[in-house]
């Protein structure tokens, strides 16, 4: 690598989007506290409020472990708020004494008057929206995945808040009022039996002619491929992106995080890191098309379309 200086950009571990057993989630975060190379760790249920009670009892202990290890903890809100109980949950977050990431505009409105963050489920696509939300109190935004590198650089140049970019994992694309997992098993959403737990990293969905297309995770639609910006994080960091988000998956997230940290710091070549990442997540297909202004499922290497 010709540019070997350390990059000041930080790493974030996004909120867990999948339905894992509560004790497994607790142990996962305990390991992140002890070994994870992440500056920030997000907790909180984003996808389905029915999952929330299972892990809630462990949150105080997990938060204590993470903060004691020097990590910033952010609580992420639901991405779709519909029921009165969910609205009450948003109001409770707005009154709590910790940093909150709003993933629904109603949460952002409830947080006006105090510093808050905005997650990728809120559509922030241009300078006007960025400046408007910053005026409400937004200090950090994790931008939607569809934005190109050129657009990210323009938004970062506004310097109105910290800019975070999704750099690893299945991308959250949409959230519905309906539960795809329940319907797949001939169940109603209210009686879903939590069947989404059967697919720890989401369930891949093929087209009618058998081609990989998307993935489902309860009420959520996700990308079938895992976004992988190992080859772009240094240039994005130099363009003003201050944070990179890695989404938790069933793989060695400590090792994945270290790959990104080493590439950011110039200690590891992106090509070597990509080879190691493929070994860590052998069943995943990668993509980075959006960052190049192309279709999201594409994978670009050395400016050549290879998949």
N, C-alpha and C positions, 0 to 999 in steps of 0.2 A: 504494500500500500504506500502511495506517495504522501498522503496526508495522515500522519500518525499521532497528531496531537489529541489530547482528551477532549471529548465532547461533553458540554455541561448539561445536555438534555437528561431528564430523569425518566425512570421507568415506573409505570403504574400497573398494578394487577387489578383488572376490572372486576366487577361483581360477578359472582358465580351465576350463570344463566340457567344451569341445568338442575335437575332434581336429584341430588345425591342424598344418601342417608345422613342424618344430622350429625352423628358421631364422626362419620368420615369427613364431613365438612370441617368440624372442629379440629380434627387432627391435621387436616390439610393446612388450615391457617396457623396452627401451632408450628408446623414445619416452616411455613413462610416467615413466621416471626423469628425463628432460629437461624434459618439458612437462606431465605429468599433475598435476592439482590434488588428488591423493589423499594423505591422510596415511598410510595403510596400504596395502600391496600384498601380496596373498596369492599364493604359489606352491605348486606341488605337484599331484599327480594325485589327483583325488577320485573319478572315475567308474570307470576301468578300469585295473588294474595293468599290463595288456599295453601300454598307451601310454607308461608311465612312462620306460622306458629311452631313448626317442628324445630327450627334452629334458634328461635328467639331466646330460649333460656341460656344458650351458650354465648350469646353476643357479648355480655359484659366481660366474661373471662377472656374471650378472644381479643376484644378491644384492649384489655389490659396487657395481654402478652405482646400484642403488636406495638402498642405505644411504648412499653418498657424497652422494647428492642430498637426504639428510635424511628419507627415508621409512622408516617402520617396515616390516620384512619379517616375514611370518608364513608358516610352512609348514603347509599343510592336509593332513590325512590322508585316506586312503580312506574312503568312506562305507559300504562293505560289505567286511568282512574275512572271508575264507573259507579260502584255501589257506595252507599253512605258510609259503610265501615271503612272503605278505602279512602274516602274523603277525610274521615276522622284521622286516619293514619297519616295523611299528608299534613293536617293541622298539627298533629303531635310532633312530627319531624320539624315543623317550622318553629316550634317552641322549645325544642331540645337544645342541649348545650354541646353540640358537636357539628362538624362540617357536613353539610348535606349537598348531594348532587341531585338536581332536579332532572328527571327523565320524562316529565310531562309538564306542559306549560302551566297547568294549574298549580303544580308544586312551585314553579318559579314565581308565580304571583303570590303564593303564600309566604315566600321567603323574602319578598321585597322589604328592604329596611335593614337587612343583615347580609354579610358576605355569603355567597353561595356559589356552587359550581353547576354547570349544565352538562348533561350527558348526551350521547349520540342519538338518542331517540327524539330529541327536539331538533327541528329542522333549522339549522343555522348554515345558510349557504352563501351569504354575502355580507359585505361590510356594514350595510344598514342594520341588519338584524344583530350583528355582533356588537355594534355600538349601542343599539337600543337596550340589549340585555345587560351590557356592561353598565349602562346607566341605572339599571335596576339593582345592581349589586353583584353581578356575576364577575367572579375573579378568575375562573378557569372554564374552558369549554372543551369537551371531547367531541370533535366534529364528526358528522356523518361520513360513512366510508366512501360515498360516491364522488367526493371532491378530488380533482386532479392535483398533482404536485404544484402546478402553476397557481391554482386557486388558493391552495394552502399557504403559499408564499405571500400572496396578496393579503390574505387575512392576518397572517403573522406580522406583516409589516404595519398593521394598524396599531400594534402595541397597546391595545386597550385591555387585554387580559392574557393569561397563559393559554397557549394553544396545544391541545393534546390530539394525537392521531392514533387510530387503531392500527396496530402493527402485527398482531398475530392472533390467529384463531378463526373459527367460524364467525362470519359477520352477522349481527342482528339486522334484519332487513325490515321486518314489520311485526306488529302485534295485533291480534284480532280479538274480538269479543267471544269468538268461538274457539273451542279446543280441538285441534286437529288430532291429537293423540287419542282423546276420548272417542271421537267419531270413528277413527280407524278401528277401534275395538268395540264398535256398536254400543257405546256408552254415551250418556249425557254429561255435559260439563259439570253439573251439580253432583253427579254420581260417578265421577271419572275414575275412582279407585286409584288415583295417582299413577296411572299406567305410564306416564312420561318417565318415571323412574327406571323403566326397563331399558331406556336408551341414554346411557350416561353422558354421551357427547352429542345427543340429538339423533334423529332417525333420517337417514338419507332417502331422498325421493327421486325416482327416475321418471323420465318422460315416457310417453306411450310406446316409444320405440326402444326403450331400455337404456337411454343415455342419462348419466348423472345430471341432476338439475338443481335441486334445493335440498334443504333439510328442515324437519319440523321439530319443535321442542315445546310441547304443550300448545299454548295459544300463539306461539312465536314461529315466524318463518325466518330461516337463516340461510346463509350461503352453504352450498355443498362443499365447496373448497375452503381451505383455511387461508386467510390472507397472510402473506409473509413479506414484510418490508425490510428484511435484513439488508438487502442491497440498496435501500434508499434512506435508511435512518440517518446516516451521517450527513448526506446532502440536505435532508429536510431539517436536521438540527441546525446546520449552518444557515438555512434560510429563515430561521426564527421559530421553528416548532420546538417547544420546550419540554414536551413529555410524549412518551409513547406507551400506549396501552396494550397489554397482553391479556387475552381472555383466558380464564382457567379452563383446562381440559384434562381428561384422564391421560396424562403423560407426566413426565418429570418436569414440572413447571420451574423448579429451581434451576435445572440444567438449561431449560429454554431461556429463562431470564438471564442467565450468565452469558449465553451466546450473544444476546442483544447488547448486554452491557459491554462485553469485550469488543464487539464491533464498534459500538459508539465510542469507546475509548481508544480505538485504533490498535488494539492488542491482537485482533484476529481479522483476517481477510474475510470479506462477505462470502466469497465462494466456498472457502473452507467451512465457514459457519453454516452455510446452506447444506453442505454435505452432512454435517453433524446433526442438523435439525431433521433432515430426512430420516436419519437413523433413530432419532428420538420419537418421531411420530410417523412410523412406517406406513400406516394405513391412510395417511392424509395426502390429498392432492393440494398443491399450493397455487395461489394466484396473487397478482399484483396489478391487474389491468387498470383499475380505477386511477391509481396514482399516475399512470401514464396517459390518462385521458381516453382510455379504451374501455371495452366491455370488462366488467369486473372479474369474469371468470378467466381472463387471459393471464398468461405468465410470461413475463418479459425478462430476458437475461442478456446483458450486454447490448441492450437496445435491439435485440432480435426477438421476434415472436417465435416461441418454441412450443406453445401448447394453446 
